[in-house]
Amino acid sequence: MDPRTFGALAAALFVVLGPLQSLFGFVPLPLPVMAGLVAITVAYVAASEITRSISIINEIAQANADGAGQIADGARSLDGVAETLKGKVTSF
C-alpha cells in the first residue's frame, strides 16, 4: 500500500479531529457515522489493492504466455534444423 495514502488520511484526520477543528468550525461526527466512514474507506482501499494485485498477476501471466509462445516457435525452428541435418547425414 502506498504510504501517501496513510499520509493523506493522517492529514485529513488531523485537520478534522485535531486542534485545527475549532479554527475551521468543525464539530466531531457521531461515533457511528465516523465508524461507517472508516469502514467505507477501508473497503475502498482493500478493493483497490485487490484490483491492483489482479492486474499485476494478469500482466505476469501474459508475459509468461508470450515467453511460452517464443519457446514453442524456437522448438519448431530447431525441429526444422534437426530434420535438415538428419537428411544431410543420411545422404552422406
Secondary structure, DSSP 8 states (H G I E B T S, - for coil): --HHHHHHHHHHHHHHHSTTHHHHT-----HHHHHHHHHHHHHHHHHHHHHHHHHHHHHHHHHHHHHHHHHHHHHHHHHHHHHHHHHHHHH-
